[in-house]
Amino acid sequence: MEKRTDMRAEALDTLIDIERNKKLSHIAIGETLMRNQFEKKADRAFYTRLCEGVTERKIYLDYILDHYSKTPMKKCKPLIRSLLRMGAYQILFMDVRDAAACSEAVSLAKKRGFGRLSGFVNGVLRTLVREKENLPVPDKKDDVKYVSITYSVPEWLSKLIIEQYGKESAEKIFASFLEARPLTIRTNLSKTTPEELEKELEEAGVKVEKGNYLPYAFTISNLNYLGKIAAFRQGKFAVQDESSQLAVAIADINEGDFVLDVCAAPGGKTFHAADRLKGAGKVLSRDLTEYKTELIEENKDRMHYENVEVQQWDALEEDESLLESVDVLLADLPCSGLGIMGRKNDIKYQMTEEQLGELAALQRQILSVVWKYVKPGGQMIFSTCTLNKGENAENIKWIEENTPLHLVSIEEYLPQNLKNRTGSQGYLQLIPGEDTCDGFFISKFKRPEAK
Ligand SMILES: C[S@@+](CC[C@H](N)C(=O)[O-])C[C@H]1O[C@@H](n2cnc3c(N)ncnc32)[C@H](O)[C@@H]1O
């Protein structure tokens, strides 16, 4: 129990750090884990779940707390607000004794110099415990507000997804983001087989389940650190969602091909492509900054693909030396990331409507430069990890109208459970809640052969 108290104090500091310094939650959490090296797996899990849970359910928690507090959460001091959110999250979503959630919050308030507000914290949380079976429900007649509060998403985002996918799908999408996400991996087929990898991981005590779409994909659990797993250190697998794996699965990559990945960090698709080249051919893997290219280099060091060349290059700048030279162009462009909100809790709070428009425009600017690298008869895979149609459906229309490239069917590359949707038209939108993966958009274009 003493340890748990420490975990709550750590979580409180992290949540304040996120709010005050506008730090990304996974960075703030990662820094604390790195600094403290909590020994017990259960402590780490408790701390992480509390920080992530409070962050992802912030809007809902404030709605509930506002019902039981005389002072609205917006007006509370940051420390008290975070303490109340933490208490409410434990009471409503965690397997923790209610009395412990309340008393630990009160004791933390006192320890941090807010003794005179400890009665207020106690009162709000104890009322919540009493009313827990009788919680307020947002007004169902107002779709946007209802979805926004229930699934903790800003109203503009609730409105956007309802407009683009309908209310029922929007609810499924946002509900799925609140579920635990499994860690998905891709077998590096040039280094091992899926069967051997599965066996090796199980022998190391890792729980392994088959993927839903690709024969070389697995989800893994019951592990401490990836770095402790020999198969990972030896580059036998990469962490990659199946949706992202599908982006390379739909490309025809043949041994000897020249593949260019224009926005590559940390290298998920680069190394998948390299794996398919089986040592013959080359992947030129580019990203904008040194920090990003170093991330690709780190993965290269671990996975040892000699035929991957990493370069710092701004995709907006035309590289004349590459014109009409590339067999397969991977254009996995910067996007709003609305498809991976379940993994990255901050996206929904940090993204804005204006940024959506700016990102779609940036994608077009990059596309207007990079399509020219595709050789006649070559292909371009355009993908994003977003659900926003302005960056997806509208951009593929733009590519067809503004370049000689045209969409080609991807149906034959798709697994049975993704066939008969839009694959024959050359694209697929993967939808969380309906599909068992991140929200992702994939499309395939071909440049006509020279006459
Ligand atoms: C969606 S991520 C790429 C993910 C990667 N393809 C993978 O599978 O691991 C988009 C990347 O585009 C990069 N980027 C943004 N603007 C860029 C530019 N002007 N030139 C090159 N890369 C850029 C970002 O740094 C980011 O790493």
The ligand as an SDF file (V2000), in Angstrom:
LIG
                    3D

 27 29  0  0  0  0  0  0  0  0999 V2000
    3.3900    9.3820  -40.6010 C   0  0  0  0  0  0  0  0  0  0  0  0
    5.0070    9.7300  -40.1580 S   0  0  0  0  0  0  0  0  0  0  0  0
    5.9100    8.4930  -41.0140 C   0  0  0  0  0  0  0  0  0  0  0  0
    5.8460    7.1360  -40.3990 C   0  0  0  0  0  0  0  0  0  0  0  0
    6.7410    6.1410  -41.1250 C   0  0  0  0  0  0  0  0  0  0  0  0
    6.4630    6.0950  -42.5300 N   0  0  0  0  0  0  0  0  0  0  0  0
    6.6650    4.7590  -40.5400 C   0  0  0  0  0  0  0  0  0  0  0  0
    5.9890    3.8940  -41.0920 O   0  0  0  0  0  0  0  0  0  0  0  0
    7.3240    4.5100  -39.5280 O   0  0  0  0  0  0  0  0  0  0  0  0
    5.3530   11.1400  -41.1240 C   0  0  0  0  0  0  0  0  0  0  0  0
    6.7850   11.5810  -41.1160 C   0  0  0  0  0  0  0  0  0  0  0  0
    6.9060   12.6670  -42.0350 O   0  0  0  0  0  0  0  0  0  0  0  0
    7.9720   13.4560  -41.6070 C   0  0  0  0  0  0  0  0  0  0  0  0
    7.9270   14.7500  -42.3330 N   0  0  0  0  0  0  0  0  0  0  0  0
    7.1250   15.8110  -42.0760 C   0  0  0  0  0  0  0  0  0  0  0  0
    7.3790   16.7900  -42.9740 N   0  0  0  0  0  0  0  0  0  0  0  0
    8.3540   16.3320  -43.7960 C   0  0  0  0  0  0  0  0  0  0  0  0
    9.0630   16.8840  -44.8930 C   0  0  0  0  0  0  0  0  0  0  0  0
    8.7880   18.1070  -45.3360 N   0  0  0  0  0  0  0  0  0  0  0  0
   10.0170   16.1410  -45.4740 N   0  0  0  0  0  0  0  0  0  0  0  0
   10.3110   14.8980  -45.0310 C   0  0  0  0  0  0  0  0  0  0  0  0
    9.6670   14.3200  -43.9910 N   0  0  0  0  0  0  0  0  0  0  0  0
    8.7050   15.0230  -43.3790 C   0  0  0  0  0  0  0  0  0  0  0  0
    7.7820   13.5220  -40.1130 C   0  0  0  0  0  0  0  0  0  0  0  0
    8.9900   13.8680  -39.4810 O   0  0  0  0  0  0  0  0  0  0  0  0
    7.3180   12.1070  -39.7930 C   0  0  0  0  0  0  0  0  0  0  0  0
    8.3870   11.3210  -39.3640 O   0  0  0  0  0  0  0  0  0  0  0  0
  1  2  1  0
  2  3  1  0
  2 10  1  0
  3  4  1  0
  4  5  1  0
  5  6  1  0
  5  7  1  0
  7  8  2  0
  7  9  1  0
 10 11  1  0
 11 12  1  0
 11 26  1  0
 12 13  1  0
 13 14  1  0
 13 24  1  0
 14 15  1  0
 14 23  1  0
 15 16  2  0
 16 17  1  0
 17 18  1  0
 17 23  2  0
 18 19  1  0
 18 20  2  0
 20 21  1  0
 21 22  2  0
 22 23  1  0
 24 25  1  0
 24 26  1  0
 26 27  1  0
M  CHG  2   2   1   9  -1
M  END
$$$$
